[in-house]
Amino acid sequence: MFQLAKNLTKKDVFVIFICFLLIFAQVWLELKMPDYMSEITRLVQTERK
């Protein structure tokens, strides 16, 4: 495993970092989605005066 890591270029490390960042963002947004949906539902069901 460490032998593979030795052969990585700066570009490879950058791409790996971007992948982890995008995966983190996707998981975070999927966990936030129920909060957003409940807020939208609450706003739709609220009566306007």
C-alpha distance matrix in Angstrom:
0.0 3.8 5.4 5.3 6.5 8.9 10.4 11.4 15.2 17.4 18.5 15.1 14.6 18.3 18.0 15.2 17.5 20.5 19.0 18.4 21.9 23.5 22.1 23.3 26.7 27.1 26.6 28.9 31.5 31.5 32.1 34.9 36.6 38.8 40.1 41.1 42.6 44.7 45.9 47.0 48.7 50.5 51.7 53.0 54.8 56.5 60.1 61.2 64.6
3.8 0.0 3.8 5.3 4.9 6.2 8.9 10.2 13.7 15.7 17.6 14.7 13.8 17.5 18.0 15.5 17.3 20.6 19.8 19.1 22.2 24.3 23.3 24.2 27.5 28.4 28.0 29.9 32.7 33.0 33.5 36.1 38.0 40.3 41.4 42.3 44.1 46.1 47.1 48.3 50.2 51.8 52.9 54.3 56.3 57.7 61.3 62.3 65.6
5.4 3.8 0.0 3.8 5.4 5.2 6.9 9.4 12.8 15.6 17.3 14.5 14.5 18.3 18.6 16.7 19.0 22.0 21.2 21.1 24.2 26.1 25.3 26.6 29.7 30.4 30.4 32.5 35.0 35.3 36.1 38.7 40.4 42.8 44.0 44.7 46.4 48.6 49.6 50.6 52.5 54.3 55.3 56.6 58.7 60.2 63.7 64.6 68.0
5.3 5.3 3.8 0.0 3.8 5.4 5.5 7.0 10.7 13.5 14.6 11.4 11.9 15.6 15.4 13.5 16.2 18.9 17.9 18.2 21.4 22.9 22.3 23.9 26.8 27.3 27.6 29.8 32.1 32.4 33.5 36.0 37.5 40.1 41.4 41.9 43.5 45.9 46.8 47.6 49.6 51.5 52.4 53.6 55.7 57.3 60.8 61.7 65.1
6.5 4.9 5.4 3.8 0.0 3.8 5.4 5.4 9.0 11.0 12.7 9.8 9.2 13.0 13.5 11.5 13.6 16.7 16.3 16.2 19.1 21.1 20.7 21.8 24.7 25.8 26.0 27.9 30.3 31.0 31.9 34.1 35.9 38.5 39.5 40.0 41.9 44.2 44.9 45.9 48.0 49.7 50.5 51.9 54.1 55.5 59.0 59.8 63.1
8.9 6.2 5.2 5.4 3.8 0.0 3.8 5.6 8.4 10.9 13.2 11.2 10.8 14.5 15.6 14.3 16.1 19.2 19.2 19.3 21.9 24.0 24.0 25.1 27.8 29.1 29.4 31.1 33.5 34.4 35.3 37.4 39.2 42.0 42.8 43.3 45.3 47.6 48.2 49.1 51.4 53.0 53.7 55.1 57.4 58.7 62.2 62.8 66.0
10.4 8.9 6.9 5.5 5.4 3.8 0.0 3.8 6.5 9.9 11.4 9.4 10.4 13.8 14.3 13.7 16.1 18.6 18.6 19.4 22.0 23.6 23.8 25.4 27.9 28.8 29.6 31.5 33.6 34.4 35.7 37.7 39.3 42.2 43.2 43.3 45.2 47.7 48.3 49.0 51.3 53.2 53.6 54.9 57.4 58.8 62.2 62.7 66.0
11.4 10.2 9.4 7.0 5.4 5.6 3.8 0.0 3.8 6.7 7.9 5.8 6.6 10.0 10.6 10.2 12.5 14.8 15.1 16.1 18.4 20.1 20.6 22.1 24.4 25.5 26.5 28.3 30.2 31.2 32.6 34.4 36.0 39.0 39.9 39.9 41.9 44.4 44.9 45.5 47.9 49.8 50.1 51.4 53.9 55.3 58.6 59.1 62.4
15.2 13.7 12.8 10.7 9.0 8.4 6.5 3.8 0.0 3.8 5.3 5.2 6.4 8.7 10.0 10.8 12.5 14.4 15.5 16.9 18.5 20.2 21.4 22.8 24.6 26.0 27.4 28.9 30.5 31.9 33.5 34.9 36.4 39.7 40.4 40.1 42.2 44.9 45.0 45.5 48.2 49.9 50.0 51.4 54.1 55.3 58.5 58.8 61.9
17.4 15.7 15.6 13.5 11.0 10.9 9.9 6.7 3.8 0.0 3.8 5.4 5.1 6.1 8.7 9.9 10.5 12.3 14.3 15.5 16.4 18.4 20.0 21.1 22.6 24.4 25.9 27.0 28.6 30.4 31.8 32.9 34.6 37.9 38.3 37.9 40.3 42.9 42.8 43.3 46.2 47.8 47.7 49.2 52.0 52.9 56.2 56.2 59.3
18.5 17.6 17.3 14.6 12.7 13.2 11.4 7.9 5.3 3.8 0.0 3.8 5.5 5.0 6.2 8.7 9.8 10.6 12.3 14.4 15.2 16.5 18.4 20.0 21.1 22.5 24.5 25.7 26.9 28.6 30.5 31.5 32.8 36.3 36.9 36.2 38.4 41.2 41.1 41.4 44.2 46.0 45.9 47.1 50.0 51.1 54.3 54.3 57.5
15.1 14.7 14.5 11.4 9.8 11.2 9.4 5.8 5.2 5.4 3.8 0.0 3.8 5.4 5.1 6.2 8.6 9.9 10.6 12.5 14.2 15.4 16.6 18.4 20.0 21.1 22.7 24.4 25.8 27.1 28.9 30.4 31.7 34.9 35.8 35.4 37.4 40.1 40.4 40.8 43.3 45.3 45.4 46.6 49.3 50.6 53.9 54.2 57.4
14.6 13.8 14.5 11.9 9.2 10.8 10.4 6.6 6.4 5.1 5.5 3.8 0.0 3.8 5.5 5.1 6.1 8.7 9.9 10.7 12.3 14.3 15.4 16.5 18.4 20.0 21.3 22.5 24.4 25.9 27.2 28.7 30.4 33.5 34.1 34.0 36.2 38.7 38.9 39.6 42.2 43.8 44.0 45.5 48.1 49.2 52.6 52.9 56.1
18.3 17.5 18.3 15.6 13.0 14.5 13.8 10.0 8.7 6.1 5.0 5.4 3.8 0.0 3.8 5.5 5.1 6.2 8.6 10.0 10.5 12.3 14.3 15.3 16.5 18.4 20.1 21.1 22.5 24.4 25.9 26.9 28.5 31.9 32.3 31.8 34.2 36.8 36.7 37.2 40.0 41.7 41.6 43.1 45.8 46.8 50.1 50.2 53.3
18.0 18.0 18.6 15.4 13.5 15.6 14.3 10.6 10.0 8.7 6.2 5.1 5.5 3.8 0.0 3.8 5.4 5.1 6.2 8.7 9.8 10.5 12.3 14.2 15.3 16.4 18.4 19.9 21.0 22.5 24.5 25.7 26.9 30.3 31.0 30.5 32.5 35.3 35.5 35.7 38.4 40.3 40.3 41.5 44.3 45.6 48.8 49.1 52.3
15.2 15.5 16.7 13.5 11.5 14.3 13.7 10.2 10.8 9.9 8.7 6.2 5.1 5.5 3.8 0.0 3.8 5.5 5.1 6.3 8.6 10.0 10.6 12.3 14.3 15.4 16.7 18.4 20.0 21.2 22.8 24.4 25.9 29.0 29.9 29.8 31.8 34.3 34.8 35.3 37.8 39.6 40.0 41.3 43.8 45.1 48.5 49.1 52.3
17.5 17.3 19.0 16.2 13.6 16.1 16.1 12.5 12.5 10.5 9.8 8.6 6.1 5.1 5.4 3.8 0.0 3.8 5.4 5.2 6.2 8.7 9.9 10.6 12.4 14.3 15.5 16.5 18.4 20.1 21.3 22.6 24.4 27.6 28.0 27.9 30.3 32.7 32.8 33.6 36.2 37.8 38.0 39.6 42.1 43.2 46.6 47.0 50.1
20.5 20.6 22.0 18.9 16.7 19.2 18.6 14.8 14.4 12.3 10.6 9.9 8.7 6.2 5.1 5.5 3.8 0.0 3.8 5.5 5.0 6.1 8.6 9.8 10.5 12.2 14.3 15.3 16.4 18.3 20.0 21.0 22.4 25.8 26.3 25.8 28.0 30.7 30.7 31.1 33.9 35.6 35.6 37.0 39.7 40.9 44.1 44.4 47.6
19.0 19.8 21.2 17.9 16.3 19.2 18.6 15.1 15.5 14.3 12.3 10.6 9.9 8.6 6.2 5.1 5.4 3.8 0.0 3.8 5.4 5.2 6.1 8.5 9.9 10.6 12.3 14.2 15.4 16.5 18.5 20.0 21.1 24.4 25.4 25.0 26.9 29.6 30.1 30.5 32.9 34.9 35.2 36.4 38.9 40.3 43.7 44.3 47.6
18.4 19.1 21.1 18.2 16.2 19.3 19.4 16.1 16.9 15.5 14.4 12.5 10.7 10.0 8.7 6.3 5.2 5.5 3.8 0.0 3.8 5.5 5.1 6.1 8.6 9.9 10.6 12.2 14.2 15.4 16.6 18.3 20.0 23.0 23.8 24.0 26.0 28.4 28.9 29.8 32.1 33.8 34.4 35.8 38.1 39.4 42.9 43.6 46.9
21.9 22.2 24.2 21.4 19.1 21.9 22.0 18.4 18.5 16.4 15.2 14.2 12.3 10.5 9.8 8.6 6.2 5.0 5.4 3.8 0.0 3.8 5.5 5.1 6.2 8.7 10.1 10.6 12.3 14.3 15.5 16.5 18.4 21.6 21.9 21.8 24.2 26.6 26.7 27.5 30.1 31.6 31.9 33.5 36.0 37.0 40.4 40.9 44.1
23.5 24.3 26.1 22.9 21.1 24.0 23.6 20.1 20.2 18.4 16.5 15.4 14.3 12.3 10.5 10.0 8.7 6.1 5.2 5.5 3.8 0.0 3.8 5.4 5.0 6.1 8.7 9.8 10.5 12.2 14.3 15.3 16.4 19.8 20.6 20.0 22.1 24.8 25.1 25.4 28.0 29.9 30.1 31.3 33.9 35.3 38.6 39.1 42.5
22.1 23.3 25.3 22.3 20.7 24.0 23.8 20.6 21.4 20.0 18.4 16.6 15.4 14.3 12.3 10.6 9.9 8.6 6.1 5.1 5.5 3.8 0.0 3.8 5.4 5.1 6.2 8.6 10.0 10.6 12.4 14.3 15.4 18.5 19.7 19.7 21.4 24.0 24.8 25.4 27.5 29.4 30.2 31.3 33.6 35.1 38.6 39.5 42.9
23.3 24.2 26.6 23.9 21.8 25.1 25.4 22.1 22.8 21.1 20.0 18.4 16.5 15.3 14.2 12.3 10.6 9.8 8.5 6.1 5.1 5.4 3.8 0.0 3.8 5.5 5.3 6.1 8.6 10.0 10.8 12.4 14.4 17.2 17.8 18.2 20.4 22.5 23.1 24.2 26.4 27.9 28.7 30.3 32.4 33.7 37.2 38.1 41.4
26.7 27.5 29.7 26.8 24.7 27.8 27.9 24.4 24.6 22.6 21.1 20.0 18.4 16.5 15.3 14.3 12.4 10.5 9.9 8.6 6.2 5.0 5.4 3.8 0.0 3.8 5.5 5.1 6.1 8.5 9.9 10.5 12.2 15.5 15.8 15.6 17.9 20.4 20.5 21.3 23.9 25.4 25.9 27.4 29.8 31.0 34.4 35.1 38.3
27.1 28.4 30.4 27.3 25.8 29.1 28.8 25.5 26.0 24.4 22.5 21.1 20.0 18.4 16.4 15.4 14.3 12.2 10.6 9.9 8.7 6.1 5.1 5.5 3.8 0.0 3.8 5.5 5.2 6.1 8.6 9.9 10.6 13.9 15.1 14.8 16.4 19.1 19.9 20.3 22.5 24.5 25.1 26.2 28.5 30.1 33.6 34.5 38.0
26.6 28.0 30.4 27.6 26.0 29.4 29.6 26.5 27.4 25.9 24.5 22.7 21.3 20.1 18.4 16.7 15.5 14.3 12.3 10.6 10.1 8.7 6.2 5.3 5.5 3.8 0.0 3.8 5.5 5.1 6.3 8.7 10.0 12.6 13.9 14.6 16.1 18.3 19.5 20.4 22.2 24.0 25.2 26.4 28.3 29.9 33.5 34.8 38.2
28.9 29.9 32.5 29.8 27.9 31.1 31.5 28.3 28.9 27.0 25.7 24.4 22.5 21.1 19.9 18.4 16.5 15.3 14.2 12.2 10.6 9.8 8.6 6.1 5.1 5.5 3.8 0.0 3.8 5.5 5.2 6.3 8.8 11.4 11.7 12.4 14.7 16.5 17.2 18.6 20.6 22.0 23.0 24.7 26.6 27.8 31.4 32.5 35.8
31.5 32.7 35.0 32.1 30.3 33.5 33.6 30.2 30.5 28.6 26.9 25.8 24.4 22.5 21.0 20.0 18.4 16.4 15.4 14.2 12.3 10.5 10.0 8.6 6.1 5.2 5.5 3.8 0.0 3.8 5.3 5.0 6.1 9.5 10.1 9.8 11.9 14.4 14.8 15.6 17.9 19.6 20.3 21.7 23.9 25.3 28.8 29.7 33.1
31.5 33.0 35.3 32.4 31.0 34.4 34.4 31.2 31.9 30.4 28.6 27.1 25.9 24.4 22.5 21.2 20.1 18.3 16.5 15.4 14.3 12.2 10.6 10.0 8.5 6.1 5.1 5.5 3.8 0.0 3.8 5.4 5.2 7.9 9.8 10.1 11.2 13.6 15.0 15.7 17.2 19.3 20.5 21.5 23.4 25.2 28.8 30.2 33.7
32.1 33.5 36.1 33.5 31.9 35.3 35.7 32.6 33.5 31.8 30.5 28.9 27.2 25.9 24.5 22.8 21.3 20.0 18.5 16.6 15.5 14.3 12.4 10.8 9.9 8.6 6.3 5.2 5.3 3.8 0.0 3.8 5.6 6.9 8.2 9.8 11.2 12.6 14.1 15.7 17.0 18.4 20.1 21.6 23.0 24.5 28.2 29.8 33.2
34.9 36.1 38.7 36.0 34.1 37.4 37.7 34.4 34.9 32.9 31.5 30.4 28.7 26.9 25.7 24.4 22.6 21.0 20.0 18.3 16.5 15.3 14.3 12.4 10.5 9.9 8.7 6.3 5.0 5.4 3.8 0.0 3.8 5.7 5.4 6.5 8.9 10.3 11.0 12.7 14.6 15.7 17.0 18.8 20.4 21.6 25.3 26.6 29.9
36.6 38.0 40.4 37.5 35.9 39.2 39.3 36.0 36.4 34.6 32.8 31.7 30.4 28.5 26.9 25.9 24.4 22.4 21.1 20.0 18.4 16.4 15.4 14.4 12.2 10.6 10.0 8.8 6.1 5.2 5.6 3.8 0.0 3.9 5.4 5.1 6.1 8.6 9.9 10.5 12.2 14.1 15.3 16.4 18.3 20.0 23.6 25.0 28.5
38.8 40.3 42.8 40.1 38.5 42.0 42.2 39.0 39.7 37.9 36.3 34.9 33.5 31.9 30.3 29.0 27.6 25.8 24.4 23.0 21.6 19.8 18.5 17.2 15.5 13.9 12.6 11.4 9.5 7.9 6.9 5.7 3.9 0.0 3.8 5.4 5.0 6.0 8.5 9.8 10.3 12.0 14.1 15.2 16.3 18.2 21.8 23.7 27.2
40.1 41.4 44.0 41.4 39.5 42.8 43.2 39.9 40.4 38.3 36.9 35.8 34.1 32.3 31.0 29.9 28.0 26.3 25.4 23.8 21.9 20.6 19.7 17.8 15.8 15.1 13.9 11.7 10.1 9.8 8.2 5.4 5.4 3.8 0.0 3.8 5.5 5.3 6.2 8.7 9.9 10.6 12.4 14.3 15.5 16.6 20.3 21.9 25.2
41.1 42.3 44.7 41.9 40.0 43.3 43.3 39.9 40.1 37.9 36.2 35.4 34.0 31.8 30.5 29.8 27.9 25.8 25.0 24.0 21.8 20.0 19.7 18.2 15.6 14.8 14.6 12.4 9.8 10.1 9.8 6.5 5.1 5.4 3.8 0.0 3.8 5.5 5.1 6.2 8.6 9.9 10.6 12.3 14.3 15.5 19.0 20.2 23.7
42.6 44.1 46.4 43.5 41.9 45.3 45.2 41.9 42.2 40.3 38.4 37.4 36.2 34.2 32.5 31.8 30.3 28.0 26.9 26.0 24.2 22.1 21.4 20.4 17.9 16.4 16.1 14.7 11.9 11.2 11.2 8.9 6.1 5.0 5.5 3.8 0.0 3.8 5.4 5.1 6.1 8.5 9.9 10.5 12.2 14.2 17.7 19.4 23.0
44.7 46.1 48.6 45.9 44.2 47.6 47.7 44.4 44.9 42.9 41.2 40.1 38.7 36.8 35.3 34.3 32.7 30.7 29.6 28.4 26.6 24.8 24.0 22.5 20.4 19.1 18.3 16.5 14.4 13.6 12.6 10.3 8.6 6.0 5.3 5.5 3.8 0.0 3.8 5.4 5.0 6.0 8.6 9.8 10.5 12.2 15.9 18.0 21.4
45.9 47.1 49.6 46.8 44.9 48.2 48.3 44.9 45.0 42.8 41.1 40.4 38.9 36.7 35.5 34.8 32.8 30.7 30.1 28.9 26.7 25.1 24.8 23.1 20.5 19.9 19.5 17.2 14.8 15.0 14.1 11.0 9.9 8.5 6.2 5.1 5.4 3.8 0.0 3.8 5.4 5.1 6.2 8.6 10.0 10.6 14.3 15.7 19.1
47.0 48.3 50.6 47.6 45.9 49.1 49.0 45.5 45.5 43.3 41.4 40.8 39.6 37.2 35.7 35.3 33.6 31.1 30.5 29.8 27.5 25.4 25.4 24.2 21.3 20.3 20.4 18.6 15.6 15.7 15.7 12.7 10.5 9.8 8.7 6.2 5.1 5.4 3.8 0.0 3.8 5.4 5.1 6.2 8.6 10.0 13.3 14.6 18.2
48.7 50.2 52.5 49.6 48.0 51.4 51.3 47.9 48.2 46.2 44.2 43.3 42.2 40.0 38.4 37.8 36.2 33.9 32.9 32.1 30.1 28.0 27.5 26.4 23.9 22.5 22.2 20.6 17.9 17.2 17.0 14.6 12.2 10.3 9.9 8.6 6.1 5.0 5.4 3.8 0.0 3.8 5.5 5.1 6.2 8.6 12.0 14.1 17.8
50.5 51.8 54.3 51.5 49.7 53.0 53.2 49.8 49.9 47.8 46.0 45.3 43.8 41.7 40.3 39.6 37.8 35.6 34.9 33.8 31.6 29.9 29.4 27.9 25.4 24.5 24.0 22.0 19.6 19.3 18.4 15.7 14.1 12.0 10.6 9.9 8.5 6.0 5.1 5.4 3.8 0.0 3.8 5.5 5.3 6.2 9.9 12.1 15.5
51.7 52.9 55.3 52.4 50.5 53.7 53.6 50.1 50.0 47.7 45.9 45.4 44.0 41.6 40.3 40.0 38.0 35.6 35.2 34.4 31.9 30.1 30.2 28.7 25.9 25.1 25.2 23.0 20.3 20.5 20.1 17.0 15.3 14.1 12.4 10.6 9.9 8.6 6.2 5.1 5.5 3.8 0.0 3.8 5.5 5.3 8.5 9.7 13.2
53.0 54.3 56.6 53.6 51.9 55.1 54.9 51.4 51.4 49.2 47.1 46.6 45.5 43.1 41.5 41.3 39.6 37.0 36.4 35.8 33.5 31.3 31.3 30.3 27.4 26.2 26.4 24.7 21.7 21.5 21.6 18.8 16.4 15.2 14.3 12.3 10.5 9.8 8.6 6.2 5.1 5.5 3.8 0.0 3.8 5.6 8.0 9.6 13.3
54.8 56.3 58.7 55.7 54.1 57.4 57.4 53.9 54.1 52.0 50.0 49.3 48.1 45.8 44.3 43.8 42.1 39.7 38.9 38.1 36.0 33.9 33.6 32.4 29.8 28.5 28.3 26.6 23.9 23.4 23.0 20.4 18.3 16.3 15.5 14.3 12.2 10.5 10.0 8.6 6.2 5.3 5.5 3.8 0.0 3.8 6.3 9.2 12.7
56.5 57.7 60.2 57.3 55.5 58.7 58.8 55.3 55.3 52.9 51.1 50.6 49.2 46.8 45.6 45.1 43.2 40.9 40.3 39.4 37.0 35.3 35.1 33.7 31.0 30.1 29.9 27.8 25.3 25.2 24.5 21.6 20.0 18.2 16.6 15.5 14.2 12.2 10.6 10.0 8.6 6.2 5.3 5.6 3.8 0.0 3.8 6.4 9.7
60.1 61.3 63.7 60.8 59.0 62.2 62.2 58.6 58.5 56.2 54.3 53.9 52.6 50.1 48.8 48.5 46.6 44.1 43.7 42.9 40.4 38.6 38.6 37.2 34.4 33.6 33.5 31.4 28.8 28.8 28.2 25.3 23.6 21.8 20.3 19.0 17.7 15.9 14.3 13.3 12.0 9.9 8.5 8.0 6.3 3.8 0.0 3.8 6.6
61.2 62.3 64.6 61.7 59.8 62.8 62.7 59.1 58.8 56.2 54.3 54.2 52.9 50.2 49.1 49.1 47.0 44.4 44.3 43.6 40.9 39.1 39.5 38.1 35.1 34.5 34.8 32.5 29.7 30.2 29.8 26.6 25.0 23.7 21.9 20.2 19.4 18.0 15.7 14.6 14.1 12.1 9.7 9.6 9.2 6.4 3.8 0.0 3.8
64.6 65.6 68.0 65.1 63.1 66.0 66.0 62.4 61.9 59.3 57.5 57.4 56.1 53.3 52.3 52.3 50.1 47.6 47.6 46.9 44.1 42.5 42.9 41.4 38.3 38.0 38.2 35.8 33.1 33.7 33.2 29.9 28.5 27.2 25.2 23.7 23.0 21.4 19.1 18.2 17.8 15.5 13.2 13.3 12.7 9.7 6.6 3.8 0.0
